[in-house]
Amino acid sequence: MRILIVEDDPSVADGIIDGLESANFQALHVSTGVDALAALDAFDPELVLLDLGLPDMDGTDVCRQIRKVSPVPIIVVSARDEEIDRVIALEIGADDYVVKPFGMRELVARIKAVARRTAGVEQPATSSPERAFGPLRIDTRSIRVSLAGEEVHLTPKEFELLVYLSEDPGAVHRRTDILHDVWDTNWYGTTKTLDAHVAAIRKKLGNPAWIESVRGVGFRFGIPT
Ligand code: CA
């Protein structure tokens, strides 16, 4: 697995490179946001580890820019550990978040968890890659969503959430189940993040009725009438 490490502190980067290589990952290290964006094409990473404090660009902007052009999983690495940053990390399109200092075992476990989740999105074992719901098409193989033929750009997490909810249209999914299944147990308690993602999907699909709120319980996917 090819992992792009974006980190301006050489001692932190060296530690991560050593750890990833001994876990049999292939690592490429860059120290700036500009180099990170360039490496997307050149290195074609399967996962990006992105430090938020970079010398040339804000890491959140780097994350947003990567997300505009690529669905590659992103784990944000930061020294800042306030809740607001966790929420922001998810909202800018990151798939997970680790706070410095972290152990290599934790990092490798997070990388594997994110890789498993995103691989699951690409190749669901139980359903065909394209599903159609009225004008909405969800293709889990190419990770594309279109509405009446127009492509809808979702973040990986929004995509995962939409796929999850649409697997059983009409069924009510409890918040705790959604957080557990889509966000992993790490994200328990951050239901604001779930609401933000639901709001973003509704906005992008142009109709809140695609994801109906079920008061006190959770959410239900349905085709607007
Ligand atoms: Ca830094």
Residues whose N, C-alpha, C, O or C-beta is under 5 A from the ligand:
A	BS01	CA	D8 D9 D51 G53 L54
